[in-house]
Amino acid sequence: MDDKRAFLVGLFRAAIDAASPAKTLARFLPPPPKGRTIVIGAGKAASSMAAAVEAAWPWPLEGLVVTRYGHGAPTRRIEVVEAAHPVPDAAGEKAALRILERVKGVSPDDLVLCLISGGGSALLAAPAPGLTLGDKRAINRALLMSGADIAEVNCVRKHLSAIKGGRLALAAAPARVVSLIVSDVPGDDLATIASGPTVPDPTTSAEALAVLRRYRIDAPARVVARLESAASETPKPGDPRFARVSNALIAAPLASLRAAAEAARAAGVAPFILGDAIEGEAREVGKALAGIALSAARHGEPARAPCALLSGGETTVTVSGKGRGGRNGEFLLGLTIALNGAPGIFALAGDTDGIDGGEDNAGAYVAPDTLKRAAALGLKPRERLADNDSYAFFQALGDLVVTGPTRTNVNDFRAILIERTEGT
C-alpha cells in the first residue's frame, strides 16, 4: 500500500458516506397523515435530512429546521436557518422559538416530523422561564471547557431549556410526532442526542446541579434557583403524553465503522473494530490506543498486520491552555507521543461532521515520521499538548484533514493502520 494517508482518508469518507441522510432516511418515513405535515428539526445534519425528506415525500409539507453556520443545503419546501454551535447565539434562540410556534394549534390528524442530529442542543437555544440566553451561553461555555462528558453536559442543558428534554414533543401534542435521529453520542442514547427534545428524560434536576458542582462551575444564582425548583423537572419515561410519539435512529456510529471496515477489507487490510462508544480524556485515549497498536505491531494481538484498528465515540478535553484544536487533534497528539515514532503505524482521527472543535479541519493524520518532522520544525509536541494546541502542531506539518461540513454527524472516527508486524 503506497499511500497510507489516502487509504485512511478513504476509510473516513466511507464512514461519513454511510451516515448520509440521502441514503438512510427515506425508509424510515411514516405514511402521510390526514392533516398537515409539519417538518421541524435541529442539528448539524438538519439541512441534509430536510433535503432527503423533500426528495422522498411527494405530498404537501411545510417546515423549519436549524443547522450550524455553513452547514446549510438547498431545500424547496422546508426553510433552513443557520445559528451558532457549540455556544448558542440569538439566531438559535429565535429559531427555537419559531419552531415552538410552528407546532402550536396542531390537530390529532397532523404529523410533526422532527429531524434531530448532533449539535441540536446548542442550536435549539430556548431558555427556560426566568433564564436568559446569556445564562445558557455562560453555562454551556464552562461545561465545554470542564471535561464533562456529553451526557453530563446535556443533563444540564435539558433542565435549563424550554424545548429540550422531551418538551418539544409535548408542545406538539395532540399531533402524531415522528422523530428521525442521527446519533452522535456513545451508546446511541436517544435521550442524550441533541438533549432529546422528543424523548422522555430519565435525568433529574438534582443530577444537573450535581454536574455543576462536580466541575466547579460557578452558575448564576437564578440558574441554581431554577434547578432547585420543581418547574425545572423534565417529563419522565412512562409519561402518557408520549403515547403518540415515536423516535427512530436512522444513522449511528457503529454502522459507519462497519462501512469503514468493509472499505479496509476491500483494500486487503483486515479491520478490527475496537468499539463505537470509547470515551475519556482525549490525550489519555490516544495513549491507550497507542498501546493497543503497539501490541498489534509487536505481537499480532488483538489483530495481525496488515490491519486497521477502528473506533468511534466521543472523548473530552479539559481545557487548561490557550491553544487551538479539538478533541481529535488532542487524541492524535497523545497517540503520537506514546507511539514515539514506532515503525509501520499510521493514524487518522476526525469528527464526522467535518469540524474538530471550532476549527476548519475535521481532524489530522500521523505517521511514523511525525515526531521527526516536528523536531525539524522546532515543534515540541508535549508543550503543544499542554497548551491544547494540536491545530497549530498539525497545521505546521501539513497534516490537517480538511473535508468541510459533511452535513451529517455520527461522532468521532479513528483509524490506526498497522502496516507490518515488528520483526517481519
N, C-alpha and C positions, 0 to 999 in steps of 0.2 A: 504494500500500500504506500504509494509515493507521497500523497498529500494528506497528512493526518488532520490538518485543520479543516480541509474541505469535507473529509469524512465526518468529523464531529459536527460541523455546521449542518451537514445533511441529516444527521440524526435529530438535531434540534428542529430543523424545518419539518421533518416527518412528525415530530411530536406536536408542533404548532398546527400543522395541517389537519391532524386527526381531531383537533378540537374546534375546527371551523364550523360555526353555526350553519353555513351554507350546506354542509354535509350531514349535520347531525339533527337539525331542528325539526324538519318537516314531519318526520314520522311521529313526533310527539304532539302534534296539533290536535285539538279536540274537534268534534263536529261543529258546524255553525249553529248558533243559537236562534231562537225565535225572534229575539230582540236585537239590540245593537252589540257590536263587538268593539270593545274599547281596549286598546293596547297601551300599557304603561310599563315603565321599567327603568333600571339604572345599572351602570357598571361599565367596565372597560370594553365589554363585548356588546353593549346595548345597541349600537348602530348596526353592526353586522347581524345581530339577532333580528332587529326590526326589518332589515332588508330581506332576510330569509323568510320572515313571516309574509311580507308583501309578495314575494315570489311564489309562495305556496298557497296563498289564501285568495281565491277568486271572488269571494263575497265581500260586501261592504265592510269597511273597518275605519276606525279613526284612532288617534292616539298621540302620545308624547313619551319620549324616553330621554334620559340624560346620560352623557358619557364624559370622559375626560377630555380636556382641551387637546385637539389634534387627533382624536380618535373617532371623529365623525365619519359617516359614509353616506353616499347619496340615497335618499328614500323619496317616495312619491306621495304616500298617504299618511305616514307616521312622521310627526315632527321630531327632529333630533336636535337637542340643545347640548351645549358643552359647558363644563364647570371644572373647578379645581379639584385635584387629588394629589397627595393624600390629605392635605389640610383643607377643609371646606371653605368656600367663599360665598359671596352674596348670590352669585348665579346659581349655585347649588341649592341654596335656601329657596330662592324664587322658584326653581324647577320643582322642588319637593312640594311646595305649597300649591303649585299649579297641578301637579299630579293628584294631590288630595282633592282639589276642586273638580278634576275630571271625573272622579268616581262618585261625586255627590249626586243623589237623586236617581241612582241606577235602580232597575227593577229586577224581579226574580227571573225574567226572561232574557236578561242581558248577560253577556260574557265579558269578564275582565281578564284579559290575557296579560300576565305580568312576566316581563323578561328580566331576569336577575343574573348578575355575574359579579365577580370580584371587583372591588372598588366602589360598589354601591353604597357602602356605609358613609364614605366621605361625600359622595355625590348627592345623596338624599339627606340634606342638612336642614331638617325642620326641628328647631329646638323645642323641647317640652315647655309647657306654660311656665312662665317665671324666669326662663333662661334666655340668653342671647346667643347670637352667632359667635360673638367674641368669646363667650364661655366655652362653647364647643370647640372653637379653634385652639384655645389655650390648653384645654384638657387633651385634645387629640394630639397636638404637637408634643406635649410632655409624655404621653403614652408611647408615641412612636420612637422617642429617644431613650425610653426607660429600659428596653429589653423585654418588655411584656410580650407574651405570645398573642397570636391573633384572637384566640378565644377569650383571653382576658381583656384585650382591647375592646372587642365587640360586646362583651358583657357590659362594660361601662357605657359604651355608645348607645346600646339599646335602652338603658334606663334613663338616659338624658334626651330621648327623642320623642317626637310626636308621631313618627311614621314607622320606625323600626321595631323589632321585637314582636312581630305579629300585628301591629296596629294598622298597617296598610290594608291587610285582609279584612279587618273589622270595619274599616272605613268604607270598603267596597260592598258590604252587605246591603241588600239581600241578593246581589248578583252571584252567579257562579264565578269563582275565581280559580284560574288555572295558571300556575307559575311554572315556567320553563327556566331551568337553572344551570349555569355553568359553574362548576366547583373550582375554587381556588384555595381551599383550606384542607389541612391534613385531616383525614378521616371522612371527608365529604359530609360534614355535619350541616344539614340544611338550615339549622337554627343559627349557625355562625356565618354562613356565606352572606356577605353584604348585610350582616346583622339581622338576617331572617325577617324581612318585612312582612312576609305572608305565612310565617311559621310560628306556632306556639313556642314560647320561650321557657326553657327549664331553669334558667338562671334567675337570681334574685337581686333585689336592690342591695341587700346586705352583702352579697358577694361582690357587687360593683364597688361598694365602699371599701371592702377588704382589699381589692386590687389597688385602689388609690393609696391606701395605707402601706401596702406591701412594697410599692415602688416609690414611696415617699413623695407623692405628688401633692403639691400644695394647692388644693382646689379652693375656688372662691366659696365664701360662706353659703351663698344661695345654691350652689351645686350640692354641697353637703346636705343642706336642708332639704333639697329636692329628693336626694337619695334616702334620706331618713323618713320621708313622708310615704304614706300608703299610695298616693297618687302616682308615684314613680314605678309601681309594680306593673309588670307586663302580663299579658294573658298567658295562661299555662296550658301544657298538654292536657287533653281531656275536655277543654272548654268547648261546649256545644256550639258556640258561634262559628267554629271552623268546620262545621258539617258539610258546607258547600265549597270547601277549599281543597284543592289538590296541588301537590308540588312534585315535579318530575325533574330528575337530573338528566341533562342531555349531553353533557361532556364532563370528563373528570380526569384527574392526573394519571390514574393507572392505565386508562385507555391510551393516553398519549405515550406513556412509557412502553406499552406493548407495541405501538406503531413504530417507535424508535427501535425497539428490539427486532422487529421484522426487517427494518432497513439495514440494521447491522448484520443480521443473518444473511440477507441477500448479498452483502459485500464480503461474505466469507468470514465474518467475525462473530464469535459466539457471544450472545448477550447474557447478562446476569442482572436481573432487577433486584436491587437491594431493598427497595420499598418506596411507597408513594407518599409517606407521611413522616419523613425524617425532620425533626425539629431540634432546636438547641441554638446556642450562640454560634454564629456563622463560622468564626475562626476555629472554634473547637470541633465543629462538624467537619471542617476541612482537615483538621489534624487526624480525626478518627478515620475518615475515608482514605487519607493517605496511608494509614496503617493497613487498611484492607487491600489497597492497591499494591503496596509493597509485598504483602503476603502472597497475592496472586502472582506477582512477578518472580518472587523467590521460590515459592513452594507449590505454585499451581492451585492454591486454595484461597478463596472459595471457587475460583474458576481458573482454567488454564489458558495461557496466551496462545493465539491472539484472542482477546476478549474485550468486551466493553461492559463496565460496571455502570448501571443506570440507576438513578434515584430521583425522587421528587419530594415535595414537602415545602415547608416554609421555615427558614431559620430566622433568627432575630439578631439585631445588632444593638449593643449598649453603647451609645454614642458618648465618648469622652474627649475626642479630638475635634479638630476644626477642618478636617479634610473633606473631600467629596467622594461619593461612592455609595453603592447599595450592598445588599446582603450577598449577592452572588460574587461581586468583586472581593468582598471581605472573606467569603468562603475560599475563593481561589488563592488569595494571599496566604491564608492559613495552610492550605494544601501545599502550595509551592514551597513554603518554608520547611514544612515537615518532610516533603519528598527529597529536598536538598539535592536536586539535580540527578535523581535516580534515572538510569538509562531506560529508554523504551516505554516511558509513561507520559501520556498526553491527556489534557483535560479541557473541557468546556463547561461553563455554567452560565445560565441565563434565565431571565424571567420571561415566561411565555407571552406576556403582554407586550414585550419589546422594550420595556423600561425598567432598568435596575435602580431602584430607589427613585430619585428625582432627576436622574441624568438622561442623556440622549442615547445611551447604549443599553442593549439587552443584557450583556454580560461581558465575558472575556475568555481568552484562550491561554493555556500554559503548555509549555513543552520542556523537555529535559534541559534545554539551554537557557531557560528563562532567567535563572539567577545569574548565569554568566553574562548574559546580555545586559541585565540590570546593573551589574557591577561595572561594566564598561561605560555605562552612562552615569555612574555615581549614585545610582538609586539604592537606597537601603531599605529592603522590604520590611524589616522589623520596625523601623521608625515610621514607615508609611502605615503599617498596620496599627501602631499605637495611636496614630493621628487620624484613624478611619479614612485614609486617603488612597483607597485602592484605585479609584478612577485615574488619578494622575500617574500612578505607577504603570498601569496597563496602557494608558494613552501614550506615554513616553516610549513604550516598547512597540507601539503599533499593533497591540493585541486586543483592543476592544472589539467586541462583536456587536455590530450595529444592524438592526433589522428595520427600525422604525416601528410605529404602532402596528400590532398584528390584529387588533380588534377581536381578540379572544383572550382568555386568561385561565390557565389551569396550573398556575403557580410556578415554582422554580423547577428547572430541568438541569440535571447534572449528568455528565457522561465522562467517564475516565477510560481511555483506551490503553490497554497493556499490550504493546506490540510483540514482546517476546518475554519468555521466562529467563531469569538470570542464569547464566551458565550454559544456555542452549544456543 
